[in-house]
Amino acid sequence: MAEAHPVGFQWVMEAKRRGAKVFHVDPRFTRTSAVADSYLPIRAGTDIALLGGVVRYILDNELDFREYVLAYTNAATIVSEQFADTEDGDGLFSGYDPNTDSYVQTSWQYAGHEGDSGSGHTAKERDSAAGLRHESHGAQVHGQTERDETLQHPRCVYQILRRHFARYTPEMVERVCGIPREKFLELARAWTENSGRDRTGALVYSVGWTQHSVGVQYIRTGAIIQLLLGNMGRPGGGILALRGHASIQGSTDIPTLFNLLPGYLPMPHHADHPTFDDWVDSIRHPGQKGFWGNARAYAASLLTAYWGDAATPENDFCYDHLPRMTGDHGTYQQVLNMIDGKIKGYFLLGQNPAVGSAHGRAQRLGMANLDWLVVRDLFMIESATFWKNGPEVATGEIVPTECRTEVFFLPAASHVEKEGTFTQTQRLLQWRDKAVEPPGDARSELWFFYHLGRRLREKLAGSPHRRDRALLDLAWDYPLHGPHAEPSAEAVLREINGYDVATGRPLSSFTEARDDGSTAVGCWIYSGVYADGVNQAARRKSRHEQDWVAAQWGWAWPANRRILYNRASADPQGRPWSDRKKYVWWDPQAGEWTGYDVPDFEKTKPPTYRPPQGASGPAALAGDDPFVMQADGKGWLYAPSGVLDGPLPTHYEPAESPMRNPLYGQQANPTRKVYAHPVNSVNPSPPQQHSQVFPYVFTVSRLTEHHTAGAMSRTVRPLAELQPEMFVEVSPELAAEAGLTHLGWAHLISARAVIEAKVLVTDRLTPLRVDGRVIHQLWLPYHFGYEGLVTGDSANDLFGITLDPNVLIQESKVGTCDIRPGRRPTGPPLRDLVEDYRRRAGIVPGERPPTVTTRVRRPAGRSDDGPREKGADHA
């Protein structure tokens, strides 16, 4: 954190000054490690084993915050008797379908809910990254659930949790992660001691935690710990991601993702949602409790914002104008489609996939097979010059005079040269004013897309074709200002906030959204950011002039709540858990919830409220159901649906690993998304043959002096001088084994590429004794490319394309490679070297790697009687 997020790390140091103990778990000793009280080196890709050990420690020693867990989580809920755990299936849950490498989730459901829609096959959901649609709410749960308040029933979630994590002992943590048993126990004790009525702890993770083939389950394991310790919905608790950019949260709320619409409304699927009602019912699940019961109002208001007067109840608010998903439209499938000639044009805005995405060679080959490419950036980045300067030019794979792609480079305005909002990890919107005018022809994205849309609409004016109505019917009428006719960003924010169609009055809350077309809302969770016609995101009242919650600095969605689910900060009777952690509570005299924050609960619903039979939506939430977006009002320790690779986190080895999985027969995530394409390949892992061809583990992360793919830092002279070239860190032991010389050259080889780097021999990397053998890890920064003031090979070229099945994010924090002394070959001999390694590793172009490991025991309740070992290896 000190290395990659130094501004935020000041608060860690402030906490340490006040007596906090800092633990740092990382494959590499960094600036954070240097100031931590305890440093724990870990084998990359084994975090679930570590976190699972903490879960076991909590449960074995009964250190959970029992009253919180019993009242506010699904610990007491009974699970179907059809469910079989990984403990019974040697790493597979019940319902695994080897023909599609995905699960049928029927057996995972709560008892009596096996027939709920959404509990079936998930193969299509994986291709459309449908796990994202559950990002802000749980999957479907109808009616009441069977519970055992004593937590003794063998099929209650609490007991299933105990059995599932029983094998994650301190000894197993040491065996899998390489963390000494004593170090692990020191961490577990400190974590659990900082919880309860008087104490809370926050889990803060870096975005890199998600970049694994089990990335979603990393976060899930952290969430289980936080729920067991009572750290959700309470001050000083929660889970926060450290984002590499200022507005990653905003880019998910108002998404740049193929399968989401603003406010986490899922993009409709052409086969499942032919009508507006089908789509809305798939979101709100009629009869289910929680605020997603109002999804019809959110959806109708969004479409009204898009298409204005053209959107009416009679035409389902122009629902037929919305695009439909047909399958996997993710970035990596698109890259492979480019290579195969299926995509003609591509826009790149603030992205540099030529060096910033996994499998850089595939990215560059894909872009070289387009008709046109639009790149908008501050500098001439690698994704704009791949056709003349890329590595494939040297190998002859791209010939500049024959490359078919016409590249349009358009200069972009930087964040200080335009107005708008950032939404950071706390969901806080903060308005930024324009500091200076952008130089020359540089323009904002708002200007670019507004005027592109305007020109296209002018060209299509009068078109008789139905296909053009979606564009022509758009409410595309933002006020313009300045010499370049810049659209008003504040007008866009007002539309995002929402307004009454008849009067134009800005809405003050999402509860004012209606399903009849009388309100237009660009993003329902942002309603209130322009309440009373005032830009709430622009507020900058000093912290010295308000209380510690600082509710008048910026604006947080939803409804300016600074902590989600803060009803959980009070006990079931509505009283604060303790005076020290007092935050939101029930005032019986006033008959309402009050406190320091905006209550994340219906303001006048008392703790004693119990819903009538047949109630749904918000009315079905009891007065002690704090998780108001969840289908049962509870925090989920166990996910009966919505997570595609299992209801509980399970340690699987990374897609590329030199180690056999010590916990289960199943080696890697059996539902991971793998693309069988000639350009993509995966290094073999045990029990496959030839895994020794790539014996070393490599991992990547940030340098403080550089930023992401380097376009904004390798062009800045002081930063370029501080970190002038690509390098690789290795331990003295690995240097001796591989014949590497400090400050000399080395080249690293995977089944995709060869890159070179200067060698830094350092004790910052420690050889780990794991499962009876020594594992060497090496570290690389991922900021370098071939443009800018300083250049170097791209670490991301080493990675292949293997994705988490829930959100289709790439595994780009851990892989295997070989390392040799000296500089890499150039030209065609570079590809010859890769091909030699592929031959020795038994890799066949286009052949899909095994997903199910040979001889894994099948659990009871499997989905069919198909072949057990489809795609299995023969070790």
Secondary structure as the mmCIF struct_conf table of DSSP 4:
data_model
#
loop_
_struct_conf.conf_type_id
_struct_conf.id
_struct_conf.beg_label_comp_id
_struct_conf.beg_label_asym_id
_struct_conf.beg_label_seq_id
_struct_conf.end_label_comp_id
_struct_conf.end_label_asym_id
_struct_conf.end_label_seq_id
TURN_TY1_P TURN_TY1_P1 ALA A 2 ALA A 4
HELX_RH_AL_P HELX_RH_AL_P1 PRO A 6 ARG A 17
TURN_TY1_P TURN_TY1_P2 ARG A 18 GLY A 19
STRN STRN1 PHE A 23 ASP A 26
BEND BEND1 PRO A 27 PRO A 27
STRN STRN2 ARG A 28 ARG A 28
HELX_RH_AL_P HELX_RH_AL_P2 ARG A 31 VAL A 35
BEND BEND2 ASP A 37 ASP A 37
STRN STRN3 SER A 38 PRO A 41
TURN_TY1_P TURN_TY1_P3 ALA A 44 GLY A 45
HELX_RH_AL_P HELX_RH_AL_P3 ASP A 47 ASP A 60
TURN_TY1_P TURN_TY1_P4 ASN A 61 GLU A 62
BEND BEND3 ASP A 64 ASP A 64
HELX_RH_AL_P HELX_RH_AL_P4 ARG A 66 TYR A 72
STRN STRN4 THR A 73 THR A 73
BEND BEND4 ASN A 74 ASN A 74
TURN_TY1_P TURN_TY1_P5 ALA A 75 ALA A 76
STRN STRN5 THR A 77 VAL A 79
HELX_LH_PP_P HELX_LH_PP_P1 SER A 80 SER A 80
TURN_TY1_P TURN_TY1_P6 GLU A 81 GLN A 82
HELX_RH_AL_P HELX_RH_AL_P5 THR A 86 GLY A 89
TURN_TY1_P TURN_TY1_P7 ASP A 90 GLY A 91
TURN_TY1_P TURN_TY1_P8 SER A 94 GLY A 95
STRN STRN6 TYR A 96 ASP A 97
TURN_TY1_P TURN_TY1_P9 PRO A 98 ASP A 101
STRN STRN7 SER A 102 TYR A 103
STRN STRN8 VAL A 104 VAL A 104
HELX_RH_3T_P HELX_RH_3T_P1 GLN A 105 TRP A 108
BEND BEND5 GLN A 109 GLN A 109
STRN STRN9 TYR A 110 TYR A 110
TURN_TY1_P TURN_TY1_P10 ALA A 111 GLY A 112
TURN_TY1_P TURN_TY1_P11 GLU A 114 GLY A 115
TURN_TY1_P TURN_TY1_P12 SER A 117 GLY A 118
BEND BEND6 GLY A 120 GLY A 120
STRN STRN10 HIS A 121 HIS A 121
HELX_RH_AL_P HELX_RH_AL_P6 ALA A 123 ASP A 127
TURN_TY1_P TURN_TY1_P13 SER A 128 ALA A 129
HELX_RH_3T_P HELX_RH_3T_P2 ALA A 130 HIS A 134
BEND BEND7 GLU A 135 HIS A 137
BEND BEND8 GLY A 143 GLY A 143
STRN STRN11 ARG A 147 ARG A 147
TURN_TY1_P TURN_TY1_P14 GLU A 149 THR A 150
BEND BEND9 LEU A 151 LEU A 151
BEND BEND10 HIS A 153 HIS A 153
TURN_TY1_P TURN_TY1_P15 PRO A 154 ARG A 155
STRN STRN12 CYS A 156 CYS A 156
HELX_RH_AL_P HELX_RH_AL_P7 VAL A 157 HIS A 164
TURN_TY1_P TURN_TY1_P16 PHE A 165 ARG A 167
HELX_RH_AL_P HELX_RH_AL_P8 PRO A 170 CYS A 177
HELX_RH_AL_P HELX_RH_AL_P9 ARG A 181 GLU A 193
TURN_TY1_P TURN_TY1_P17 ASN A 194 ASN A 194
BEND BEND11 GLY A 196 ASP A 198
STRN STRN13 LEU A 203 SER A 206
HELX_RH_3T_P HELX_RH_3T_P3 VAL A 207 THR A 210
BEND BEND12 GLN A 211 HIS A 212
TURN_TY1_P TURN_TY1_P18 SER A 213 VAL A 214
HELX_RH_AL_P HELX_RH_AL_P10 GLY A 215 LEU A 228
TURN_TY1_P TURN_TY1_P19 LEU A 229 GLY A 230
BEND BEND13 MET A 232 ARG A 234
TURN_TY1_P TURN_TY1_P20 PRO A 235 GLY A 236
BEND BEND14 GLY A 238 GLY A 238
STRN STRN14 ILE A 239 LEU A 242
BEND BEND15 GLY A 244 HIS A 245
TURN_TY1_P TURN_TY1_P21 ALA A 246 SER A 247
HELX_RH_AL_P HELX_RH_AL_P11 ILE A 248 ASP A 253
TURN_TY1_P TURN_TY1_P22 ILE A 254 PRO A 255
BEND BEND16 LEU A 257 LEU A 257
TURN_TY1_P TURN_TY1_P23 PHE A 258 ASN A 259
STRN STRN15 LEU A 260 LEU A 261
HELX_RH_3T_P HELX_RH_3T_P4 PRO A 262 TYR A 264
STRN STRN16 LEU A 265 PRO A 266
HELX_LH_PP_P HELX_LH_PP_P2 MET A 267 PRO A 268
STRN STRN17 HIS A 269 HIS A 269
TURN_TY1_P TURN_TY1_P24 HIS A 270 ASP A 272
BEND BEND17 PRO A 274 THR A 275
HELX_RH_AL_P HELX_RH_AL_P12 PHE A 276 ARG A 284
TURN_TY1_P TURN_TY1_P25 PRO A 286 GLY A 287
STRN STRN18 LYS A 289 LYS A 289
BEND BEND18 GLY A 290 GLY A 290
HELX_RH_3T_P HELX_RH_3T_P5 PHE A 291 ASN A 294
HELX_RH_AL_P HELX_RH_AL_P13 ALA A 295 TRP A 307
HELX_RH_3T_P HELX_RH_3T_P6 GLY A 308 ALA A 310
HELX_RH_3T_P HELX_RH_3T_P7 PRO A 313 HIS A 321
BEND BEND19 LEU A 322 LEU A 322
STRN STRN19 MET A 325 MET A 325
BEND BEND20 GLY A 327 GLY A 327
BEND BEND21 GLY A 330 GLY A 330
HELX_RH_AL_P HELX_RH_AL_P14 THR A 331 ILE A 339
TURN_TY1_P TURN_TY1_P26 ASP A 340 GLY A 341
STRN STRN20 GLY A 345 LEU A 349
BEND BEND22 GLY A 350 GLY A 350
HELX_RH_AL_P HELX_RH_AL_P15 PRO A 353 GLY A 356
BEND BEND23 SER A 357 HIS A 359
HELX_RH_AL_P HELX_RH_AL_P16 GLY A 360 MET A 367
TURN_TY1_P TURN_TY1_P27 ALA A 368 ASN A 369
BEND BEND24 ASP A 371 ASP A 371
STRN STRN21 TRP A 372 ASP A 377
BEND BEND25 LEU A 378 PHE A 379
HELX_RH_AL_P HELX_RH_AL_P17 GLU A 382 ASN A 389
BEND BEND26 GLY A 390 GLY A 390
HELX_RH_AL_P HELX_RH_AL_P18 PRO A 391 THR A 395
TURN_TY1_P TURN_TY1_P28 GLY A 396 GLY A 396
BEND BEND27 GLU A 397 ILE A 398
TURN_TY1_P TURN_TY1_P29 PRO A 400 GLU A 402
HELX_LH_PP_P HELX_LH_PP_P3 THR A 405 THR A 405
STRN STRN22 GLU A 406 PRO A 411
STRN STRN23 ALA A 412 ALA A 412
HELX_RH_3T_P HELX_RH_3T_P8 HIS A 415 GLU A 417
BEND BEND28 LYS A 418 LYS A 418
STRN STRN24 GLY A 420 THR A 423
TURN_TY1_P TURN_TY1_P30 THR A 425 GLN A 426
BEND BEND29 ARG A 427 ARG A 427
STRN STRN25 LEU A 428 ARG A 432
BEND BEND30 VAL A 436 VAL A 436
HELX_LH_PP_P HELX_LH_PP_P4 GLU A 437 PRO A 439
TURN_TY1_P TURN_TY1_P31 GLY A 440 ASP A 441
STRN STRN26 ARG A 443 ARG A 443
HELX_RH_AL_P HELX_RH_AL_P19 GLU A 445 LEU A 460
TURN_TY1_P TURN_TY1_P32 ALA A 461 GLY A 462
HELX_RH_3T_P HELX_RH_3T_P9 ARG A 466 ASP A 468
HELX_RH_AL_P HELX_RH_AL_P20 ARG A 469 LEU A 472
TURN_TY1_P TURN_TY1_P33 ASP A 473 ASP A 473
BEND BEND31 LEU A 474 LEU A 474
STRN STRN27 LEU A 480 HIS A 481
TURN_TY1_P TURN_TY1_P34 GLY A 482 ALA A 485
STRN STRN28 GLU A 486 PRO A 487
HELX_RH_AL_P HELX_RH_AL_P21 ALA A 489 ASN A 497
STRN STRN29 TYR A 499 ASP A 500
TURN_TY1_P TURN_TY1_P35 VAL A 501 THR A 503
HELX_LH_PP_P HELX_LH_PP_P5 ARG A 505 ARG A 505
STRN STRN30 PRO A 506 PRO A 506
HELX_LH_PP_P HELX_LH_PP_P6 LEU A 507 LEU A 507
BEND BEND32 SER A 508 SER A 509
HELX_RH_3T_P HELX_RH_3T_P10 PHE A 510 GLU A 512
BEND BEND33 ASP A 515 SER A 518
STRN STRN31 THR A 519 ALA A 520
BEND BEND34 GLY A 522 GLY A 522
HELX_RH_3T_P HELX_RH_3T_P11 TRP A 524 TYR A 526
TURN_TY1_P TURN_TY1_P36 SER A 527 TYR A 530
HELX_RH_3T_P HELX_RH_3T_P12 ALA A 531 GLY A 533
HELX_RH_3T_P HELX_RH_3T_P13 GLN A 536 ALA A 538
STRN STRN32 ARG A 540 ARG A 540
HELX_RH_3T_P HELX_RH_3T_P14 ARG A 543 GLU A 545
BEND BEND35 GLN A 546 GLN A 546
TURN_TY1_P TURN_TY1_P37 TRP A 548 VAL A 549
TURN_TY1_P TURN_TY1_P38 ALA A 551 GLN A 552
STRN STRN33 TRP A 553 TRP A 553
BEND BEND36 GLY A 554 GLY A 554
STRN STRN34 TRP A 555 ALA A 556
TURN_TY1_P TURN_TY1_P39 TRP A 557 ASN A 560
BEND BEND37 ARG A 562 ILE A 563
TURN_TY1_P TURN_TY1_P40 LEU A 564 TYR A 565
HELX_RH_3T_P HELX_RH_3T_P15 ASN A 566 SER A 569
STRN STRN35 ALA A 570 ALA A 570
TURN_TY1_P TURN_TY1_P41 PRO A 572 GLN A 573
BEND BEND38 GLY A 574 GLY A 574
STRN STRN36 PRO A 576 PRO A 576
BEND BEND39 TRP A 577 TRP A 577
BEND BEND40 ASP A 579 ASP A 579
TURN_TY1_P TURN_TY1_P42 ARG A 580 LYS A 581
STRN STRN37 VAL A 584 ASP A 587
TURN_TY1_P TURN_TY1_P43 PRO A 588 GLY A 591
STRN STRN38 GLU A 592 GLY A 595
BEND BEND41 TYR A 596 ASP A 597
BEND BEND42 ASP A 600 PHE A 601
TURN_TY1_P TURN_TY1_P44 LYS A 603 THR A 604
TURN_TY1_P TURN_TY1_P45 PRO A 607 THR A 608
HELX_LH_PP_P HELX_LH_PP_P7 PRO A 611 PRO A 612
TURN_TY1_P TURN_TY1_P46 GLN A 613 GLY A 614
STRN STRN39 GLY A 617 GLY A 617
HELX_RH_3T_P HELX_RH_3T_P16 PRO A 618 ALA A 620
BEND BEND43 LEU A 621 LEU A 621
TURN_TY1_P TURN_TY1_P47 GLY A 623 ASP A 624
TURN_TY1_P TURN_TY1_P48 VAL A 628 MET A 629
BEND BEND44 GLN A 630 GLN A 630
TURN_TY1_P TURN_TY1_P49 ALA A 631 ASP A 632
BEND BEND45 GLY A 633 LYS A 634
STRN STRN40 GLY A 635 GLY A 635
BEND BEND46 LEU A 637 TYR A 638
BEND BEND47 PRO A 640 GLY A 642
TURN_TY1_P TURN_TY1_P50 LEU A 644 ASP A 645
BEND BEND48 PRO A 647 LEU A 648
STRN STRN41 GLU A 653 GLU A 653
BEND BEND49 ALA A 655 GLU A 656
BEND BEND50 PRO A 658 MET A 659
BEND BEND51 PRO A 662 LEU A 663
BEND BEND52 GLY A 665 GLY A 665
STRN STRN42 ALA A 668 ALA A 668
TURN_TY1_P TURN_TY1_P51 PRO A 670 THR A 671
STRN STRN43 LYS A 673 VAL A 674
TURN_TY1_P TURN_TY1_P52 PRO A 678 VAL A 679
TURN_TY1_P TURN_TY1_P53 PRO A 686 PRO A 687
BEND BEND53 GLN A 688 GLN A 688
TURN_TY1_P TURN_TY1_P54 GLN A 689 HIS A 690
HELX_RH_3T_P HELX_RH_3T_P17 SER A 691 VAL A 693
BEND BEND54 PHE A 694 PHE A 694
STRN STRN44 TYR A 696 SER A 701
TURN_TY1_P TURN_TY1_P55 THR A 704 GLU A 705
BEND BEND55 HIS A 706 HIS A 706
TURN_TY1_P TURN_TY1_P56 THR A 708 ALA A 709
BEND BEND56 GLY A 710 GLY A 710
TURN_TY1_P TURN_TY1_P57 ALA A 711 THR A 715
BEND BEND57 VAL A 716 VAL A 716
HELX_RH_AL_P HELX_RH_AL_P22 ARG A 717 LEU A 722
BEND BEND58 GLN A 723 GLN A 723
BEND BEND59 GLU A 725 GLU A 725
STRN STRN45 PHE A 727 VAL A 730
HELX_RH_AL_P HELX_RH_AL_P23 PRO A 732 ALA A 738
TURN_TY1_P TURN_TY1_P58 GLY A 739 GLY A 739
TURN_TY1_P TURN_TY1_P59 HIS A 742 LEU A 743
BEND BEND60 GLY A 744 GLY A 744
STRN STRN46 TRP A 745 ILE A 749
BEND BEND61 ALA A 751 ARG A 752
STRN STRN47 VAL A 754 VAL A 761
TURN_TY1_P TURN_TY1_P60 ASP A 763 ARG A 764
STRN STRN48 LEU A 765 LEU A 765
STRN STRN49 LEU A 768 VAL A 770
TURN_TY1_P TURN_TY1_P61 ASP A 771 GLY A 772
STRN STRN50 ARG A 773 ILE A 775
STRN STRN51 GLN A 777 PRO A 781
BEND BEND62 TYR A 786 VAL A 790
HELX_RH_3T_P HELX_RH_3T_P18 ALA A 795 LEU A 798
STRN STRN52 THR A 802 LEU A 803
TURN_TY1_P TURN_TY1_P62 PRO A 805 VAL A 807
STRN STRN53 GLN A 810 GLN A 810
BEND BEND63 LYS A 813 LYS A 813
STRN STRN54 GLY A 815 PRO A 821
BEND BEND64 GLY A 822 GLY A 822
HELX_LH_PP_P HELX_LH_PP_P8 ARG A 823 PRO A 825
BEND BEND65 GLY A 827 GLY A 827
HELX_RH_AL_P HELX_RH_AL_P24 PRO A 828 ARG A 840
TURN_TY1_P TURN_TY1_P63 ALA A 841 GLY A 842
TURN_TY1_P TURN_TY1_P64 PRO A 845 GLY A 846
HELX_LH_PP_P HELX_LH_PP_P9 GLU A 847 PRO A 850
BEND BEND66 THR A 851 VAL A 852
HELX_LH_PP_P HELX_LH_PP_P10 THR A 853 THR A 853
TURN_TY1_P TURN_TY1_P65 THR A 854 ARG A 855
HELX_LH_PP_P HELX_LH_PP_P11 VAL A 856 PRO A 859
TURN_TY1_P TURN_TY1_P66 ALA A 860 GLY A 861
BEND BEND67 SER A 863 SER A 863
BEND BEND68 ASP A 865 GLY A 866
TURN_TY1_P TURN_TY1_P67 ARG A 868 GLY A 871
#
